[in-house]
Structure formats: structure tokens, C-alpha cells
């Protein structure tokens, strides 16, 4: 943690956690769960009451888990113990009523935009004064998970290329901190990708950069895997179901519709802000409206090779590989905002060889 900042950086090491995970539509639903947790966890509780919200999971309401860090495993009816994964966060201390908690979360999100880092799909609320009551002031530490791009990138470089070559490509990365502003960060990313291209082929670039993506929730993939198997292993059935579930109010649907011909799976992504995308008069405005990646979206003039879009392919890779029961070895970026196109799209070869 860095002192004297409204926004701080925090790393959660792998943590043993006992909680009740069940969707909610109102915080009032947490009250009986907390009473149950205090009874069951008792002396095993090893930290403050913690509420975890996870996103992009197929639930009705909010994917909620309330519980405690614990010193050892607890299994009792609906209380389950598991390991919270190693993860980085930006955090801020909220000292007002719970009704204004969203304002604190918004400040953290704004910081992420300033530094060009994207959120992972986890929001944590640590209740230092117990479960907050409506209208009453409460100390709540808000933590919004963040993808630590340089560190994950270095791990993947080492995995594929070995330490010596990895360090050469990653040069300057040790000077990039969670508080490095977006334009300095994007300049380093552009430079390291140029070095990466000199030492690798396209398949290696795909292998490295597609692993530097947000971690996709397994629950989402499991639902579509069941559909794939029930349809007689039809890729088109999954594509049709995904398209049907897109919310026009949120995404506006596909700009470049996915398709398959049995040999190739062509995928793309929806716009971050479809209304702004449709109104865009310049490519710069198009980029800011289209890209979910805050590094590319928020930079003034990103000079970054289109291979960076293998990261977006990595989000889709986590979805399709478990469904198809195969590992993609080849991916071709067909379109990219970074090379002047109107969207990003890529082809996976369905032949595993």
C-alpha cells in the first residue's frame, strides 16, 4: 500500500475464506447470512467481515459472497471455505452512509482510467464497523480488482521465452507502477511490443498476449458448454445463444457478427459505448467509444502494434477452449482499431494441429 493517497494499491495474497455465496437483489438479504456466519465462524475468523461481488456470472441479481478470512477450513451447510486467488486491487476508504458507496467506487474507476489499467471482475467491500445500516455512517474499505498488466506480461514472457529474453523484452517495466499515468504507460507498452515482435513469431505473440487478459468466470462458460453438448456440438448454437442474450440497451449488439464455417471461428467484440460509437465522426472518437481496454481507450494517441489485440482474443479464448475441448494454437487478427479499422476481429483455426 502507498501512504498519503486517496486511492491506494493493495495486493491480496491467496487467502482462505469462509463465506455464503448466493445472488442478492438487496443488501438487506445479507443480514441473516451475517448472523449465521458469526455463529459458525466464531474463533476461526481471521479478519473483518468482507463482501465480494463478482461480475459477468449468469445470476439473477448480484453475485454476492459474504464471509470472513479464516484461519482454517469451515464447512457447515451453506458456509463454504475456499481460497481467494492472488489479486491486485485499487482501494479507497469510504466513511459515509452505504447509500453513497457508489461514489467511492466511481473514484477508483476514474483512477484506473487515468493510469490505463482495466478492472478485473471483482469488487470487495470490507466492513470495518460490521454490516452497514441504511443512513448510518460506516467505514467501508472499497477494493476494485485490477489487472496488473506488466507483472502478468512478464510471467508469460518467461514462460514462453525464458528469463534472459523476457527481461530484454520487458526492459523498463520495473519503472511502471500502479500510479504511472496512461500516456507514459502506453508508450512503454508500444516499445515492449516492438521488442516482442523482434524475438517471436505470431503464434508465440498470441500465446503470450492472449494470456494477459482478464480472468473470465468459469460459471459463464459452463452454461454455454452445456448448450454446446446438448446441441450435438454445434458452434453455431452457441453463437446464436450469445447473440440472443446481448442487451441492446447496454451493448447495441455486434458490429462485426461472429461466424463459423467449420474450419474457422471468426470472433469480434461489441462496443464499450455503442451510442458514442454510432455518433463518432473521427477515428479517435471511434477508438474511445469502442475499446473496453482503458489503456487504448484513454490514451491521447496510442502508438501500439495491433498484436496488442491478442489480449481481447484471450478473453474469448477462455470462453471457447473449455467449450470445444481444445487449445487454440493459431489466431489471426483480421481487424483492429489500432490499424485504422472500425472494430477488432480475429480468426481462430478450429484445426488443433
DOZA-455181 format. One record per residue: residue in one letter; x, y, z of N, C-alpha, C, O in turn. Coordinates in steps of 0.05 Angstrom, whole numbers, plus 5000, padded with zeros to 4 digits. Layout:
aXYZXYZXYZXYZ;...
***
This chain:
x501749765000500050005000501850255000503950255013;x500950464986502450704985501050915002498650974998;x502451035023501151215041500551485028501551555007;x498751635041498151915033496851935006497352124992;x495351734998493851744973490951674979490351504995;x489151824966486351754969485751474957484251314968;x487151414935487051154923489651004929491751114924;x489450764939491850614945491850354929489750264919;x494150234928494449974914494949764934496449794953;x493449534931493549324951493749054936492449014916;x495448884945495748614934494648414954495548394977;x492648264946491548044963493047784957492747684934;x494447684976495647424972493447214974491247274984;x494046974965491946764967491046744996492646715014;x488346754999487146775026485046565030483346515012;x485146435053483046235060480546395069480746555088;x478246335057475846495061473446315065473046125050;x471946375086469446225091467046415086466946625099;x465246345068463146525062460646385052460546145048;x458546545049456046455038455746605011455546845010;x455746444990455446564963452746504951452046264946;x451246714947448546684935447746954924448247154937;x446446964901445647224890443847394909442247274924;x444147654907442447834923441348044904442448104883;x439148164912438048404898437948634917437548864908;x438348584943438348794963440348724985440648484992;x441648924997443548875019442148765043443348635060;x439548815046438048715069438148405070437948285091;x438548285047438747985046441347885060441447655067;x443248065065445747985078445447955108446947805121;x443448075120443148085149443047805162444747745179;x441247625153441247365165443747195159444547025175;x444947255136447447105129449647175148451247005156;x449847435155451947525173451547405201453547315213;x449147385210448547265236449446975236450646875255;x448846835214449646555211452746525211453846355223;x454046705196456946685194458346735221460246595228;x457346935236458546985262458246745280460046685296;x456046605278455546365295457446145286458646005303;x457746105260459245875250462245925251463845745259;x463146165243466046215241467346265269469446165274;x465946405286466846455314469846505315470746705303;x471346335329474146385334475846355309478246435308;x474746235288476346185264476646435247478446445230;x474946635251475046885236477747015240478647045262;x479047085217481847195219481947455204484047525192;x479847615205479747875192476947985193475147855203;x476548225182473948355183471948225164472648085145;x469348275169467248195152467648305124468148545121;x467448135104468148205077465948125057464947895058;x465248305039463148255019464448264992465748464985;x464148044976465348024950463148024929461347854930;x463348194909461448204887463048124862465148234856;x462047924847463347834823461547894799459047894801;x462747954776461348044753461647854729463447694729;x459747884710459747714686459247414693460047244678;x457747364714456847094720453847084715452447284720;x452846864706449946844698448146804722447146584728;x447647024737445847014760443647224758443947414743;x441547184772439347374773439847564797439447474820;x440747804792441447984813444448024814445748024793;x445648054838448548094841449747834852448747724871;x451947754841453447514850454847594876457047724875;x453747524898454747614924455847384941454747164942;x458147444954459147264975459947434999461547614997;x458847365022459447505047460847305065459947075067;x462947395079464347205096466747325110466947575113;x468547155120470847235135473347095124473146865116;x475647225124478147075123478346905147477646985169;x479246655144479246475167481946335169483546315150;x482446235194485046105199485045815191487245695190;x482745705185482545425177479945365164478045535166;x479645135152477145075137474745045154474844935176;x472445145144469845115157467845015136467645145114;x466544805141464444705123461944655140461844475156;x459944815135457444795152455144895135454745135132;x453444705126451144775110451944965086453444885069;x451045215087451545395064454145545067454945675048;x455545525089458145655093460245475081460645245090;x461745575061463745425047466445565049466645805048;x468545405052471245505053472745465027472545245015;x474045665017475645634992477845834992478046005010;x479545824972481846014970481146244952480346194929;x481446484961481246724944483946744930486046744943;x483846774904486346784888487947034893486847244901;x490547024888492347254888491247454868490747394845;x490947704877489747904860490548184870490948224893;x490748364851491448644857488848814857486948754843;x488949024874486649204877487549494879489749544888;x485749674870485849944879483749974901481549864898;x484350124921482550144944482250434953483950604949;x480050484967479550744980477750695004476050525003;x478150855025476550825049474051005047474351255044;x471750885048469151035048468351075077468250885092;x467651325084466851375112464051495114463451615135;x462451465094459751575094457651355096458351115101;x455151415091453051215090453351025066454551105046;x452250785069452550595048451250685022451950595000;x449250865024447850955000449651114981449051134958;x451951224992453751374974456251214967458251324958;x456150954972458450784967459250784938461650764931;x457350814920457950814891459851044884461351024865;x459651264898461451494892464351424897466051504882;x464851274918467651184924468550994903470851014894;x466850804895467550614874468150764848470050694833;x466650974842467051134818469751264818471051284797;x470651364841473251494843475451294837477451364823;x475151044846477150844840477250784810479350764798;x474850764798474650714769475950944753477250894733;x475551184762476751414748479751404750481151474731;x480851314773483751284775484751074755486751114743;x483250854752484050654733484250764705486050704690;x482350934698482451064672484951244669486151244648;x485551394690487851574689490451424685492351524672;x490651184696493151024694493050814672494950674667;x490750784659490550604636490550314644491650144629;x489350244667489149974675486149894676484450054682;x485649634670482949544668482149384693483749244705;x479549394700478649244724478348954719477348874698;x479148784738478348504738475448504748474248714755;x474248264749471348244753470648194782469048014788;x471848344800471348304829471448574843473348734840;x469348624859469248864876468948764905467148604911;x470648864922470648774950470049004969471049234965;x468248954988467549155008468349025035467248825043;x470149165050470949065076469649245097470149485098;x468049115114466449265133467849285160467749095176;x469149505165470749535190468949595214469849555237;x466449675209464549715231462249515230460049575241;x462649285218460549095215458749165191459349355177;x456649005188454849045165453649325166452449395187;x453949485145452949765146449849775146448549615134;x448849975161445950025162445250265145446750455143;x442950255133442050475116441950735132440950755154;x443250945120443151215132445251265153445651495161;x446651055162448551095183451351105171451950955153;x453151275182455951285172457351025179456950905200;x459150945161460550695165463150705151463450825130;x465250575163467850555150467950295133467950075143;x467950345107467950115088470350155069470550355055;x472149955069474349965050473449845024472749605023;x473450005003472549904977475049834961476949994958;x475049584951477249494934476249404907474449224906;x477249514886476449444859478849304846480949414843;x478449054838480648884827481649004801480149114785;x484248974797485549094773487348884761488748734775;x487548884734489348704720492148834721492549044709;x493948704735496748804737498248734711499648534711;x497948894691498848824664501848764663502648554652;x503548934673506448884670507348624683508948474671;x506348564707507148324721506248074707507747884704;x503748074698502647834684504147804657504747574649;x504648014644506148014618508847894622509747724606;x510347974643512947864648512847564654514547414644;x510847474669510547194674510247034648511346814645;x508647144630508147004605510647004587511146814572;x512047224587514647234572516547024581517746884565;x516847004607518646804619517746524612519346344605;x515146474613514046204608514746114579515445884575;x514446294560514846224532517646254523518646094507;x519146464532521746534521524046494539526346504531;x523546444565525846424584526546694596525746904584;x527946694618528446944633530147144618529547384619;x532247054605534047244592532647404570532847654570;x531347274552529847414531527547574542527047794532;x526247464562523947604574524847874586523548074581;x527047874600528048124613528748334591528348574595;x529748234569530548424547528048554536528048794531;x525948394531523448504520522048684540520848884533;x522148604566520648744587522148994596521149134614;x524449064585526049284595524449534600522849624583;x524849654624523349894631520849834646519650014658;x519949584647517549514660517649544690515649594703;x520149534702520349564731519849854739519549914763;x519850044720519250324726516250394723515450614728;x514750194714511850234711510450154736510549914744;x509050334750507750274775504750294772503750374751;x503150214792500250244790499350534788497050594783;x501250724792500551004791501751154767501551394764;x503051004749504051114724501751194706499851044702;x501751444697499551544681499351414654501351304644;x497051424642496451264619498251314595499051124581;x499051564590500651614566503451514569504751424549;x504551524593507251414598507051104596508850974585;x504850994607504550704606504250604578505450404570;x502650744561502250644534504750674517505150514499;x506450864523508950894509510750654515512050544497;x510750564540512350324547511250074534512749914524;x508550054534507349824521508049814491508649604481;x507850044478508550054450511449964445511949814426;x513250054462516049984458516649694464518149564449;x515349584485515849304491514749114470515848904465;x512449194458511349024437513149024412513248824398;x514449244406516349244384518649054389519548924371;x519649054414521748864421520648574420522148394411;x518248534429517048264427516948164399517547934394;x516248334380516048254352518748164341518847994323;x520848284351523548214341524447944350526247824339;x523247844371524247594384522247364381522847144391;x519947404368517847194368516447184341516647364325;x515046964337513246944313510446994323509947044346;x508546994304505747064310504446874330502946954348;x505146624328503946424346504946474375503346444394;x507446544378508546604404507246864415506646874439;x506947054398505647304406502847254416501947364437;x501347094402498647014410498746864437497146924455;x500546674439500746524464501346694488500246654510;x503046894485503747074507501547274513500647284536;x500747424493498947644498496047564504494647704518;x495247334493492447244499492247154528490047124538;x494447104541494447024569494547274587494247254612;x494947504576494947754591492147884588491848104577;x490247744597487447824595486047804621486947664639;x483747934624482147894648481347604651481047454631;x481147514676480347234681477347214678475847344693;x476547044660473647014654472446824674473646614681;x470046884685468746704704467946434691466746424670;x468746214705468145954694465145904692464245744675;x463546034710460645984710459346054684457445924675;x460346264671459246354646459746144624458046074608;x462246044623463045844604461445584607460645454588;x461045504633459745244638456945244627455945034617;x455545464628452845484618452745424588451045274578;x454645544573454745514544455845244536455145134515;x457645134553458644864547456444664547456244484531;x454644694567452244514569450544534544449544344533;x450244784534448644834510450044704486448744584469;x452644734484454244624462453844324460453344214439;x454044194483453843904484450943814478450543614464;x448943964488446143894483445343934454443543804445;x446744104440446144164412447543974393447344014368;x448943774403450443604386453043724377454043674355;x454243884394456844014389456644214366458244214348;x454644394368454244594347455444864357454444984375;x457544954343458645224349456645434343456445634358;x455145394322453145594314451045634335450045854339;x450245414349448245434370449245624393447645774404;x451845604399452945774420452946064410452246244425;x453746114385453846384374451046504374450646734382;x449046344367446246444366445346514394443946714398;x446046354414445146404441446546654452445246814466;x449046694446450446934455449147184443448747384456;x448547164417447347394404444647464415443947694418;x443047254422440447294433440447424460438647564468;x442647384475442847484502444047754504444147874526;x445047864482446148134483443948334489441848324477;x444548514507442548714515442948964498445049104500;x441049034480441349274464441849524480443249704470;x440649544503440949784519443849824530444650044535;x445349594532448049614542450149604520452149744522;x449749444500451849394480451049474452452849534436;x448449474446447649534418448149304399447749344375;x449049074409449448844391452148854377453749034380;x452548644360455048614346455348824324453448884310;x457748934321458449094298459448914275458948954252;x461048714284462148514266461248244275462548124293;x458948134265457847894277459747654275460947614254;x459947494296461647254295460447054276458047044272;x462146874265461146664247463146434248465446464257;x462246214237464045984234463345834208460945834200;x465345724195464845554172465745274177466045114158;x466245204202467244934209470244914210471244744225;x471645084196474545084196475645324211477745304224;x474145544210475045794223472745894241470445874234;x473545994264471646124282472446424282474446494293;x470746594270471246884270469747014292467346994295;x471247154309470047284332470747584332472547674318;x469247734347469548024349468648104377468347934394;x468148354380467148454406465248684402465348824381;x463548734421461748954420463049214429465349204439;x461849434425462949694432462649754461460649674474;x464549884473464449974501462150164505460750154525;x461750344486459450544487458250554459459250704442;x456150394454455050374427453950644417454250704393;x452650794434451551044425453751234415453451364395;x455851254431458151424423459451324398460451474382;x459651054396460750934372459251014347460451084327;x456650994348454951064325455151354318454751434295;x455651524338455851814334458651914326459052144318;x460651734328463451814324463951914296463051794276;x465252144294465852264268468852244260469552284237;x470452164280473352134275474151854285472851734301;x476451764275477451504285478251524314477951324329;x479151754323479851784351477451754368477551614389;x475151874360472651844375471651554374470551454393;x472151424351471351144348472850964368471750794381;x475451014370477150854388476150884417475950694432;x475651134425474751184453472051064459471450994482;x470451034439467750914442467850614441466150474452;x469750504426469750214420471250054441470349834449;x473550144450475349974465474649954495474250154508;x474349704504473949654532476649694547476649774571;x478849644534481449674546482049964552482250124534;x482250034578482650314585485350424576485550674572;x487350254572489850354562489550474535490650694529;x488150344517487850444489485650654489485850854474;x483550614504481250804504482051074515481251284504;x483651084536484151334550486751474541487051714547;x488551344527490951474517490351684496488451664481;x492051894495491552104476492052014447490452064430;x494251874443494851784416496551524418498951534414;x495251294424496751054428498150954403496850894382;x500750924404502350814382503050534390505250484400;x501250354385501450074395500849884372498949924358;x502549684369502149494348499549334351498749284374;x498149274330495549124332495748854346493748744353;x498148744349498348484363497348524392496748324405;x497148764401496048814428493248704430492348634452;x491848694407489048594407488848294412486648194414;x491148154413491047874422490047854451489047644459;x490148074466489048074493486048034492484847884508;x484748174473481848144470481247854461479247734469;x482947744444482547474435482847284459481647064459;x484447364479484847194502482347174519481846974532;x480747384520478147384534476347174521475047014535;x476247174495474646984480475846704482474346504483;x478446684483479846424485478946274510478446034509;x478746414532477946294557475146184556474445994571;x473546294539470746214535470645964518469345764525;x471945974494471545764474473145514479472245294473;x475545534490477145294493475845084511475744844503;x474745154534473344954551470844844537470244604540;x469445014522467044914508467744714487466444504485;x469844774471470544594448472344364457472744174442;x473544384481475344174490477944174474479043954469;x478944404467481444424451482944674459481844854472;x485444684452487044924457487845054430488944924412;x487145304427487845444403490845494401492145584420;x491945424378494845464373495345704354497545814354;x493345774338493645974318491346174320489046104324;x491946424316489946634316490946864298493246944300;x489146954280489847174262488047414268485647384267;x489347634273487847884277487047984249488748074234;x484447984243483548074217482948374216483348504196;x482148484239481348764240482248874268482148724287;x483049124268483849244294483549544293484349674273;x482449654314482349944317485150054315485450284305;x487149914324489850014325491150024297493250154294;x489949904277490949944250489050094232489150074207;x487150234245485450414230482750294222481150434209;x482150044230479549924224477450034243478050184262;x474949964238472750064253472049874277470249944293;x473349654279472749464300475149274302477049294286;x475149094322477148894325475948624320473748554331;x477248454304476248184298478548004294480748084287;x478147744298480347554296479147274288476847214293;x480847114276480146844267481746644284484146654286;x480246444295481546204306481345984286479245954273;x483445824283483345584267482245364284483445314306;x480145234276478945024291480444754289480044574304;x482244744269484044504267486144534289487644724289;x486244344308488144374330491044334323492744394340;x491644254299494544204292495844464285498244464278;
***
